[in-house]
Amino acid sequence: MVIVGGGAAGLSLAHRLTRTGTATVTVVEPPAGRLRPPERTWCYWDRGDGDFDEAVGASWSRLRIHGADGRDVTVDPAPLRYRMLRSTPFERLVHSRLERSPGARVLRATAEAVRNVALGAEAGAEVRCSAPDGGELTLRARHVFDSRPLRTLPPARTLLLQHFRGWFVRTDTNRFDPAVADLMDFRVPQPRHGLAFGYVLPLAPDQALVEYTEFSRTPLTTVAYDVALDHYSRNVLGLGAFTVEAAEQGVIPMTDARFPCRIGPAVFRIGTAGGATRPATGYTFAAVQRQSRAIADALRTGSGLVCPPHGRRALAMDAVLLRALDSGRIDGPDFFTALFRRTPPERLLRFLDGATSPWEEWGIGLRTPVGPMLRTAVELPFLRRRSHPAFPFGVSRG
Ligand SMILES: Cc1cc2nc3c(=O)[nH]c(=O)nc-3n(C[C@H](O)[C@H](O)[C@H](O)COP(=O)(O)OP(=O)(O)OC[C@H]3O[C@@H](n4cnc5c(N)ncnc54)[C@H](O)[C@@H]3O)c2cc1C
């Protein structure tokens, strides 16, 4: 089997397939250059004993939300824990495991085209690649899993962007509590459209990743992010003297576009390109792990290989929330703060993973502004899906 792209989704699937002895795998990943994303930070929650624990850089047992009114709520989602993985240690760990696995290899090449073809009497697929020396090669396999970022997004009723910039800061004195991660801090000035929040992941008493994030329609300039980060760090967090040691910036689509995960009999899309990004939150990494497990199980058992990363109910609820946020019918900071104040934390995180029962979801729904959400739900089926201008999703180094 061939996996195109060795990022979060490609390497997670390669790791799962080789670890379980399900298939031999070739991962096609371009050499260093413009196609390779810079280092980025992935956070997710799980119960521990995960496949990538060795590469986890930090984890937190408590999560805090600061409302726009200045009141905070700290929750303990036990048995779940919030974890941070940086892409470089993750890639190093998975590459070293793949190297030790006889059925796996990472091929430094750029995939130019992926298509379904017949392999004898069976369905298969081929990947046309260009090698770093300019040569061409074609790989053929029974299945191809393609994680290359899409050039344009499929048509959608709502497209918001989760766009952010973070600073890795070191303070002169101890300013952070390494046991608590600030998931959403709404004590920042709110934009006219959408919402904004600070995000703080303490790595030591004097070190943290401090981010400024917006859910809105247009990203900011780097200068504008820096102004917002400076205000947040100095005036809201009161960090005193600090130095910025590194920066990270990114844009994640938040949309109700439909991302097909099967492109013909033998070609599948995975990761963000295959719809793994949860529309209402931007979280992707945990869905990628679930999707990798589902694909490996389906291949092992010979059951149908269609593995949508999110269920229909979750996508429908997210479509309503995105629309309600985009139309301004609900107040974003109040909505998210109330959700954390009123819902048991473990249940809320399971909800965000799409792992709650309809009964639990009904209970969570009743804790949201029911009128505006219902009006939005009734309106949605009558709205047309429109194409949106192309936007370069991903990361840039600070
Ligand atoms: C800065 C940033 C922070 C994020 N933080 C979080 C987070 O905390 N938690 C979370 O759940 N999600 C997060 N996300 C969202 C999501 O998890 C990431 O975008 C994740 O990297 C998506 O995985 P992926 O495999 O789909 O894409 P990628 O990881 O981007 O992998 C795509 C791969 O395709 C390769 N590629 C591109 N073109 C070609 C080609 N022609 N041939 C072969 N290979 C090619 C690239 O080199 C790359 O390795 C974040 C996103 C960004 C941008």
The ligand as a Gaussian input file, in Angstrom:
#p B3LYP/6-31G(d) Opt

LIG

0 1
 C        0.220000      25.281000      13.229000
 C       -0.849000      24.238000      13.353000
 C       -1.160000      23.743000      14.606000
 C       -2.151000      22.759000      14.749000
 N       -2.424000      22.316000      15.997000
 C       -3.306000      21.316000      16.138000
 C       -3.553000      20.784000      17.420000
 O       -3.038000      21.271000      18.435000
 N       -4.389000      19.718000      17.531000
 C       -4.993000      19.170000      16.436000
 O       -5.717000      18.186000      16.588000
 N       -4.815000      19.699000      15.221000
 C       -3.987000      20.744000      15.029000
 N       -3.779000      21.255000      13.790000
 C       -4.571000      20.736000      12.652000
 C       -4.010000      19.416000      12.074000
 O       -3.795000      18.482000      13.099000
 C       -2.718000      19.573000      11.317000
 O       -2.901000      20.453000      10.247000
 C       -2.177000      18.223000      10.815000
 O       -0.860000      18.439000      10.395000
 C       -3.010000      17.638000       9.669000
 O       -2.448000      16.405000       9.293000
 P       -2.385000      15.965000       7.781000
 O       -1.616000      14.711000       7.712000
 O       -3.733000      16.026000       7.174000
 O       -1.557000      17.131000       7.064000
 P        0.003000      17.413000       7.233000
 O        0.475000      17.050000       8.577000
 O        0.207000      18.817000       6.747000
 O        0.673000      16.390000       6.209000
 C        0.563000      16.528000       4.812000
 C        1.847000      15.952000       4.247000
 O        1.731000      15.915000       2.821000
 C        3.022000      16.157000       2.311000
 N        2.900000      16.548000       0.912000
 C        2.452000      17.726000       0.414000
 N        2.491000      17.668000      -0.947000
 C        2.966000      16.447000      -1.283000
 C        3.227000      15.809000      -2.521000
 N        3.015000      16.411000      -3.699000
 N        3.706000      14.536000      -2.503000
 C        3.916000      13.892000      -1.320000
 N        3.678000      14.458000      -0.127000
 C        3.209000      15.717000      -0.113000
 C        3.591000      17.263000       3.194000
 O        5.002000      17.297000       3.137000
 C        3.083000      16.805000       4.566000
 O        4.019000      16.019000       5.244000
 C       -2.828000      22.262000      13.604000
 C       -2.538000      22.784000      12.360000
 C       -1.580000      23.766000      12.220000
 C       -1.337000      24.312000      10.845000

